[in-house]
Amino acid sequence: NAEHRESVFKLARLKKWTEEVEFPSIKICTPVKNRVWCLQEFLQSVTKQDYPKEKISFLFIENDSKDGTLKALIDWSKKWKKKYEKIEITSIKFQNPLAQQPLREHQFPDQT
């Protein structure tokens, strides 16, 4: 009926938003190894995010890269460190030979 329709349309009208939104701080944690080939595209995409940069922190965990990944991260962080809340780069080197080789119990049996 007309009365119901009129009440529905009255409810659909929204008031103008006047409160400011306080964005929470966030941290983007990213493990990387030998990803210099795609790192620039990733970093460009995060810099284009519609979120206050001063509320974003980064933690990059670089692991034994041999292709310039660590240098690319350091160069990027120097360029952007004043814009973001914090940029951390941790480089981990696994020197343990057991960590470099798969354990026998996790290998598939020989099919020959």
Backbone bond lengths (Angstrom), bond angles and torsions (degrees), N, CA, C in turn:
res aa  C-N    CA-C-N  psi(-1)  N-CA   C-N-CA  omega(-1)  CA-C   N-CA-C  phi
1 N - - - 1.448 - - 1.526 109.76 -
2 A 1.285 116.62 166.78 1.466 122.37 -173.44 1.523 112.03 -65.52
3 E 1.326 116.39 -36.84 1.472 119.82 -179.82 1.533 111.27 -64.57
4 H 1.327 115.70 -42.31 1.470 120.36 178.61 1.530 110.58 -64.99
5 R 1.322 115.41 -45.04 1.460 120.02 -179.83 1.527 110.78 -60.45
6 E 1.307 117.05 -41.66 1.463 121.10 179.17 1.534 111.53 -64.38
7 S 1.322 117.87 -38.92 1.470 120.69 179.65 1.531 110.91 -68.72
8 V 1.326 117.47 -35.86 1.462 120.98 178.10 1.521 110.36 -64.90
9 F 1.305 117.42 -43.91 1.457 120.28 -179.87 1.523 112.20 -67.19
10 K 1.316 117.94 -31.63 1.461 120.64 176.19 1.527 110.38 -65.66
11 L 1.328 117.83 -39.06 1.452 121.77 179.45 1.524 112.01 -68.78
12 A 1.317 117.04 -27.90 1.457 120.74 -175.31 1.525 112.85 -74.31
13 R 1.306 117.86 -15.57 1.461 119.99 -179.56 1.523 109.33 -78.65
14 L 1.283 115.32 126.30 1.458 120.80 -178.71 1.521 110.58 -99.60
15 K 1.308 114.81 146.69 1.458 119.91 175.54 1.525 108.74 -79.19
16 K 1.305 115.27 154.09 1.457 120.14 177.48 1.532 108.97 -66.35
17 W 1.329 115.66 135.16 1.466 121.16 179.72 1.521 108.85 -76.26
18 T 1.324 116.44 122.81 1.461 119.43 -177.51 1.529 113.01 -117.61
19 E 1.327 117.14 -14.23 1.459 119.55 -179.18 1.528 110.64 -79.46
20 E 1.328 115.32 144.86 1.458 119.33 173.75 1.517 109.03 -84.95
21 V 1.319 115.59 142.31 1.458 121.16 179.87 1.522 108.57 -94.25
22 E 1.326 116.82 131.24 1.461 121.65 175.81 1.520 107.83 -95.39
23 F 1.321 116.75 109.29 1.456 120.89 179.68 1.525 109.54 -74.84
24 P 1.336 117.46 135.51 1.466 119.06 176.03 1.529 110.51 -75.53
25 S 1.309 115.99 156.36 1.464 120.33 173.07 1.519 109.00 -72.52
26 I 1.324 116.24 141.29 1.464 120.99 178.20 1.527 108.95 -128.57
27 K 1.324 115.73 157.50 1.462 121.17 176.41 1.519 107.90 -126.47
28 I 1.322 116.17 128.77 1.457 122.74 176.52 1.521 106.93 -101.80
29 C 1.326 116.28 113.79 1.467 122.33 -179.28 1.523 108.43 -103.68
30 T 1.323 116.40 126.09 1.456 120.82 -174.71 1.520 111.27 -135.47
31 P 1.342 117.38 112.97 1.467 119.08 171.96 1.530 109.39 -80.26
32 V 1.325 117.49 137.44 1.468 121.07 179.92 1.523 110.78 -138.44
33 K 1.320 114.81 144.54 1.464 121.64 173.13 1.527 107.94 -151.67
34 N 1.318 115.94 120.28 1.471 121.79 178.08 1.532 111.69 50.91
35 R 1.328 116.50 53.71 1.461 121.08 -178.69 1.526 112.42 -123.34
36 V 1.332 117.01 26.62 1.455 119.14 179.79 1.533 110.51 -60.36
37 W 1.328 117.51 -28.56 1.471 122.08 -177.97 1.534 112.20 -65.54
38 C 1.334 119.29 -25.13 1.469 120.62 -179.49 1.528 112.38 -122.96
39 L 1.313 117.57 -0.36 1.461 121.36 -174.82 1.526 112.42 -64.92
40 Q 1.326 118.13 -42.41 1.465 120.56 -178.68 1.526 111.66 -61.04
41 E 1.329 116.62 -40.99 1.467 119.93 178.63 1.531 110.71 -63.90
42 F 1.328 116.65 -42.07 1.463 121.07 177.75 1.530 110.85 -62.24
43 L 1.328 116.53 -48.14 1.463 120.54 -178.02 1.526 111.75 -64.98
44 Q 1.327 117.34 -37.14 1.467 120.16 175.67 1.519 110.90 -63.41
45 S 1.330 116.87 -39.18 1.467 119.43 -178.96 1.526 111.53 -67.11
46 V 1.335 118.19 -37.06 1.468 118.42 179.35 1.528 111.45 -73.45
47 T 1.318 118.16 -30.86 1.469 119.14 178.31 1.525 111.71 -71.97
48 K 1.314 117.70 -19.25 1.467 121.62 179.08 1.531 113.26 -89.79
49 Q 1.319 117.87 -0.72 1.461 120.75 -178.63 1.527 110.78 -64.11
50 D 1.325 114.90 142.94 1.455 121.54 179.49 1.533 108.93 -89.35
51 Y 1.317 115.25 70.20 1.467 122.79 -179.43 1.521 105.72 -147.88
52 P 1.316 118.49 141.49 1.472 119.00 -177.35 1.533 112.24 -57.51
53 K 1.301 116.65 118.79 1.469 121.41 -176.30 1.529 112.07 -60.14
54 E 1.328 116.78 -32.57 1.466 119.37 -179.80 1.530 112.37 -70.39
55 K 1.333 117.24 -5.77 1.467 122.28 177.36 1.531 112.01 -104.83
56 I 1.337 117.51 3.39 1.467 121.42 -176.84 1.527 110.04 -110.61
57 S 1.334 115.37 130.62 1.469 122.51 172.04 1.520 108.23 -116.07
58 F 1.314 115.70 151.93 1.462 121.36 177.25 1.519 109.92 -122.06
59 L 1.315 115.14 143.45 1.458 121.98 169.03 1.523 106.60 -130.81
60 F 1.325 116.33 111.23 1.456 122.10 175.89 1.518 107.88 -102.68
61 I 1.320 116.52 128.89 1.459 121.79 176.25 1.518 106.72 -111.83
62 E 1.316 115.83 103.90 1.469 122.23 -177.19 1.522 107.92 -96.03
63 N 1.334 115.55 136.45 1.460 121.05 -172.21 1.523 110.95 -129.02
64 D 1.328 117.50 103.69 1.469 123.13 171.08 1.530 114.99 53.45
65 S 1.313 118.98 31.84 1.465 119.98 -179.37 1.517 110.74 -68.46
66 K 1.327 115.35 142.82 1.458 121.53 -179.85 1.533 111.70 -121.40
67 D 1.334 116.71 9.36 1.460 119.90 -173.78 1.527 114.35 -115.53
68 G 1.321 118.69 11.74 1.459 120.66 -179.99 1.517 114.07 95.17
69 T 1.318 117.83 8.68 1.465 121.47 179.72 1.525 111.32 -59.12
70 L 1.319 117.06 -46.61 1.466 120.68 -178.31 1.524 111.25 -61.57
71 K 1.322 117.67 -44.71 1.470 120.98 179.08 1.527 110.68 -62.44
72 A 1.332 117.46 -41.24 1.462 121.06 178.87 1.529 110.99 -62.40
73 L 1.331 117.23 -40.51 1.467 120.89 177.47 1.526 111.47 -64.66
74 I 1.324 116.26 -43.50 1.466 120.53 179.91 1.527 110.52 -63.64
75 D 1.333 116.99 -44.49 1.471 120.91 178.71 1.528 110.85 -60.68
76 W 1.339 116.68 -44.63 1.467 121.23 179.50 1.528 110.35 -63.12
77 S 1.326 117.11 -43.21 1.468 120.06 -177.64 1.531 111.51 -65.06
78 K 1.331 117.66 -35.96 1.470 120.56 177.40 1.529 110.72 -62.99
79 K 1.317 115.86 -38.72 1.465 120.96 -178.76 1.529 112.04 -70.21
80 W 1.336 117.36 -37.39 1.460 121.58 -170.71 1.527 114.96 -107.49
81 K 1.321 120.33 -1.63 1.469 121.70 -171.01 1.531 113.76 -61.26
82 K 1.309 118.62 -28.01 1.471 120.52 179.87 1.526 112.54 -80.68
83 K 1.315 117.13 -16.56 1.467 120.78 -178.68 1.527 112.18 -86.84
84 Y 1.329 116.40 -34.72 1.463 121.06 -174.44 1.518 111.28 -99.67
85 E 1.335 115.17 159.83 1.464 120.66 179.38 1.526 111.46 -58.93
86 K 1.334 116.58 -46.42 1.464 120.74 -179.33 1.526 109.08 -163.29
87 I 1.330 116.49 143.06 1.463 122.23 173.33 1.522 107.12 -129.30
88 E 1.334 115.71 116.63 1.466 121.56 178.76 1.522 109.22 -114.44
89 I 1.313 116.05 138.75 1.464 121.56 174.78 1.521 107.27 -126.97
90 T 1.315 115.64 120.30 1.457 121.38 177.37 1.515 107.85 -113.82
91 S 1.320 116.58 125.58 1.459 120.97 178.89 1.521 108.56 -106.85
92 I 1.318 115.79 123.42 1.461 122.12 -178.91 1.519 108.43 -111.39
93 K 1.306 116.26 130.05 1.467 121.61 176.72 1.521 108.27 -115.59
94 F 1.311 116.20 113.94 1.456 120.88 177.47 1.525 108.48 -87.41
95 Q 1.303 116.92 101.28 1.458 122.06 -179.00 1.523 112.29 -92.32
96 N 1.307 117.45 -8.35 1.460 121.88 -178.34 1.527 109.41 -70.32
97 P 1.349 119.14 121.18 1.464 120.49 -179.23 1.527 112.87 -62.28
98 L 1.330 117.92 -27.45 1.467 119.74 177.63 1.523 111.31 -67.39
99 A 1.319 117.04 -30.80 1.457 120.16 179.29 1.523 111.35 -73.20
100 Q 1.328 117.72 -19.08 1.456 121.98 -178.49 1.527 112.78 -87.44
101 Q 1.330 117.78 -17.70 1.459 121.34 -175.65 1.524 110.03 -120.99
102 P 1.330 117.40 138.25 1.467 118.96 177.53 1.532 110.41 -67.21
103 L 1.293 115.92 144.99 1.462 120.19 177.14 1.523 110.10 -73.76
104 R 1.317 116.78 146.51 1.460 121.62 -176.67 1.525 112.05 -59.36
105 E 1.323 118.30 -37.64 1.469 118.48 -176.65 1.524 112.97 -69.54
106 H 1.332 117.49 -11.99 1.455 120.70 178.55 1.528 112.49 -103.20
107 Q 1.315 117.53 6.14 1.460 120.97 179.32 1.525 109.78 -93.44
108 F 1.330 115.24 153.43 1.455 120.28 174.22 1.523 109.39 -73.96
109 P 1.326 117.57 147.14 1.470 119.14 178.15 1.524 110.64 -63.93
110 D 1.307 115.81 149.86 1.459 122.02 179.06 1.527 108.91 -63.67
111 Q 1.325 117.50 127.95 1.464 122.44 -176.25 1.522 112.98 -90.91
112 T 1.331 118.65 3.28 1.469 119.89 -177.51 1.498 112.34 -82.30
